[in-house]
């Protein structure tokens, strides 16, 4: 197949899979030894790798299965305040569907109101995002859930400018960085977000079910895992309650998280120049692939090149004679191309999103362009 959807699920490199399998075997050979004596050091080793990747202090990072779980964890931990029934939760219409659902669920449970800031697409540049988000802020805005790299539109949001501006207005920020590590530089110390969640199993090469949650130090006493385990009443004083609660939340397979050091060494070794070189290579390929697809289909790029990371989305012609779902299935069934096509922001307007990883090359996007043109001409 031609696989152009790494941003959804990219295959884990074989050496990393082998490392994760060795960890699972180690767990099964001596379960009590692994859980009681080995696991903490292995999690700490992964945390050291994550802190370097994310530009954060290790004490501020814990692991969760995926970014959606991280978002739900933060929302479930928000302390109740007087007049919550008048508070607002801000999000954009480019948010990931499951995270938007989590926000809506929290609003229903607490009486809060979700306010959706419509961000234009196509757009001229980052200022359009800033204007849309800040234009939706009111004195009642308590928390803003914002993407670092949007999933449906593949835009790199100006999160640093947004966090600064929202902080001035007393608004906490929860950044959904599901697509960020491995595609854009992340520096959480400089960013200053209240909360940040990021998948490690998308662009960092670990197996599925590994993500990281950052919580600002002064907010950590309020944040608890969705599964309360032994750490909640641990008498230990050598580690923070934050780490003790999150580092072991009951029996689970921690091999994906624990394989992060191996994964980052592998990904860093793919090109001279390490991860920065890989990010630059994939960004360049995404830009060139989008230009190829746009030229072939007579489309205009909907955003500047510097708002792309390792993905790009293009609005398909309004006059499309088939649905987004039908085109997606036709690409897979007839052409063996895996590339998402979906409605955004409303049914009747379709987007196609391409991803660029080290195993992709420009000829694959030419194959995609030919297939889309063929299907639309039917």
N, C-alpha and C positions, 0 to 999 in steps of 0.2 A: 504494500500500500504506500501511498504518498501521505505522510503524516504531517499536517500543518496545524496541529492543535496542542502543542506542548503546554500552553498556558492553562489548559483544563487539566489534563493528566499527561505528563511526560514520563516515558519509561525510565526506570532507575538504571544507572550503569551497572554492568555485570559485577565489577569488583566491589561495588558498594552493596549489591545484593548478597554477595558472598560474605561480606563482613557482617551484615545483619543476620544472615543465616547462622554464622558462627556464634553470634551472641545468643540467638534463640537456643542453639544446641547447648551452650554453656549454662543457660537458665535451666534447661530440662535435665542436664546431667547432675546438677546439685542445686535444687531449687532454693533451699534455705540459705546456703552459702551465697547464692547470687542475690537474693532479696535482702538478707540481713547484713551482708558484709561487702558485697561487690557493687551493688547498684548505685549507691550514693556517689562513689568515686567516678563511676562511668557517666552518671548524669552531670556531675561537676565538670568533667572533661568536655562534655558536649556544650555545657554552658560557657566555658572559656572560648570555644570556637564560635558560639553564637554571639558572645559579647564583642569579639573582634569583627565579626561580620556586620553587626548592627550598630557599632559605635556606641555601646552602652556598658555600664558597669554590670558585672555578672549578678550582683545582689538584686538587681532590678528586673531580672529576666527569669521566667519560669516557662515550662513546656506544657503545651496542650495539644490535642490531636489534630486540630485544624483551625484556620482563622475564624470560621463561623463559631466554633466553640469558644474562642477567645472573646469574640464580640458578646456572645450570650453570657459569659462569665462576668464581664464588666457590667453589663446591664443588670444582671441579677444581684450584683454587689453594690449598686448605687444606694447610698443611705437615704432613708426617707427624710423628707424635709416638709416643713409647714407649707401649705398651699401647693403641693405637688400637682393637684388637680388643675392648676393653672399654668404649670410649667410646660415648656416646649422642647421637643427633641428635633434637631435639624438634620436633614439628610438631603442629598441631591438625587435627581432622577437618573443618575448614572450609577447608583449604588448596586452592589451585588444582591440578587434577589433574596437569598437566604438571610443576609444581614438586614435587609430592609424588613423582611418578615419578623425577624427578632425584635427590631425596633417597634414595629406595630404591635406585637404581642406585649411588650413591656408597657407600651402606652395604654393598651386596654386594661392591663392588670393594675396600673397605678393611677389611671385617670389623666395621664399626661396627653399631650397632643403632638402628633408628628407633623412637622412642617417640611414640605418638599421644595427645595430650591431648583427651579428648572435651569439647567446649564445648556446653552445652545450647542447644537451639533448639526452641521459644521460650525466652527468658531474661528475667530481671527488669531487668538493667542491666549496666554495664561490670564491676562487681565479680565477676559470675559468670565472666567471661572470665579475669580475673586469678586467681581461685581455681582455675580449671581448669588453667591453664598452670602456675602455681607448684606446684600439687599434683602435677605430673608431673616436676618437676625432681629430680634425684638428684646425688650427688657426681660421677657419671660424665657428666653432661650437658656437652657441649662447645659445641654450637651450637643455637640455636633459630631456626627458620624460621617467621616470623609474618606474617600479612597486616595491612596497614594498613586496607584496605577489602576484605572477603572477596568472592570472586566468586559462590559459590553462594547465600550467605545475605544478601549486601549489607550486612553489619554493619560499622560503623566500630569497629575494635578500639581499646582504650585503650593504644596502643603506647608512649606516653611512660611510663606507669606500669609497663608490662611491661619496657621497656628498663632503667629504673632498678632494678627489683627483680632482674632477671636479672644485671645488671652487678655488683650487690653480691655475688652468688653466683659471680662469675667466669665467667658464661656469655656467650659472644659472641652477637650478634643479627644476623640477616639478615632485613630487612623487605621483604616483597613489596608494593611500593606501586603495583602495576599500575594501580589505579583511583584513586589519590590525587590526583596533580596535576590541577587543574581541577575537582575536586569537594570537596576539603578543604584547608585551609592546611597547608603542609609547611614545617617549619623544621628542617633537618638539624643545624644548629649546636646548637640547643637539645635536639634529640632524643637525640643521643649514641649512635645505633646504630653497630655495627661496620661493617655493610654495608647498603645500601639500593638497591633497583632500582625503576624506575618507567617505565611506558610514557608516551610523549608522543603516540602516535598514537591514543589512546582519547579523552581529554577535552580535549586541548590543540589539536586541529585540524590536526595535521600529517599528511602521507600515511603509509601503513603502513610499518613497519620503522624506527621511531625510538624509542629508549628511552635512559634514562640510568642509569649505575651510579655510586654513591657508595661510596668506600672510605676508611675512617678513615686518616689520614695515616701512622700508624706501621705499618699493615698493607699499605700499597701495595707495598713491595718484594717481597712474596710473591705478589701478584696479577698474573696474566698473561692475555692474551686467549686464547680457545680456538684462534684461528688466529695462529700466531707469524709475524711479518713482519719487515720491514726494521728496525723500531725496536729490536729486541732487541739489536743490536750497533752502534747508531748512536753515532758519536763526539761527537755534539753535547752541549754542557754548558749550553745556554741553556734547556733544558726538562727536566722530570723524565722519568725512564725510563718511569714510569707513563703519561704522556701520549704519549710517543714510540711506545710499543708499541701503544696502543689507537687512536690517531688515524688510522692507515692500516694496515689489516690485509690488504692485497691488493686487487685490482681489485673494486670494488663500486659501487653507486649510492648516493652520499651525499646525494642531493637532499632526501630526507625530513628528515634531521637538519638540513641547512643551511637549510631553510625555516622552522625554529622561530621566528626573530625575526618573520617575516612573520605566522606563525600566531598568535603571542601578541598582536601588534598588532591583528589582525583580531578575535580572541576578546574582547580587552579593549574593543573599540569597539562591541560588540553592545548594551550597555546603559550608561546613565550609572552611573558607579561601577565600571566595569571588571570584572575577573575576580571580585573579591569579590561584586559585585552579581549576576553570572551564577551563581556558586555558590549564593548565597542563593535566587535565583529557582528554580533547579533543585531544590534541597532542598525548598523549600516545595511545589513541584509534585509531587515524589515522595511527600511526606507526605500531601497531599490525594488523590493518585491511589490510594495504598494504602488510605486510609480509604474511598474510594468503592468500591473493589474488595471490601474486607472487608465493608462493609455489604451490598453486592449479593449476596454469596455466603454471608453468615452466618458470617463468620470473625472470629477475634480477632487483632489485630496482635501479632506474636510478639516485639516488642522496643520500647523507648521511641523516640519520634520523634527524640531527639537522638543515637541510634545509627545514623541514616541519613545518607547524603550525597546523591547524585543517583540512587540506586537503592533499591529495596525488594523484599523477597521475602515471599511468603505461603505457608504450608503449605496445600495444598488438602485437601478433606475426605477422611478415611481411607476412606470408603465409595465413593470414586470407582469408577465401573464401567468406566473405560477407562484404559489405561496413560498414563504421562506422555508417552511418545513419540507415541502416537496422538493425544492432545490437541494437542500441539505441531503436528503435521502438519495436523490438522483446522483449527486456527486459521489456518494459512497457506493451505491449499488451498481452504477454503470461504469464509473471511472476509478473506483477504489481510491478515492481521495477523501481523507478525513479533514474537514474544514468546516467550522461552525457557520451557519446562516440562521439568522433569527430576526424577529420583529423588534424594532426599537425606534422611537419610544412607544409607538402604538402599532397595532396590527395594520398591515398595509404598507409599512415602510420597512424594508429589509436591510440589514447590515450583513456583510461578510467580514469575518475576522481572521487574519493570518498571524501565525507565530513563526519566529525564527530561532532555531537552536543549532548547535554545532553540526548536527547531522543533516540539516537542510541546505539546499543550494538553489540558485536562481532558476535552474531548469524546472524545478518542481512547481514554481509559481507560474511559469509559462504553461505548464500542463494544466494547472488550475484555471488560468485565464481562458485557455482553449475550451475546457470543459464547461465553464460557466457560459461562455458565448454560445456554445453548441446547444446547451439546454434552454437558454433564453430564446434562441432562434426557433425552437420547436413550436 
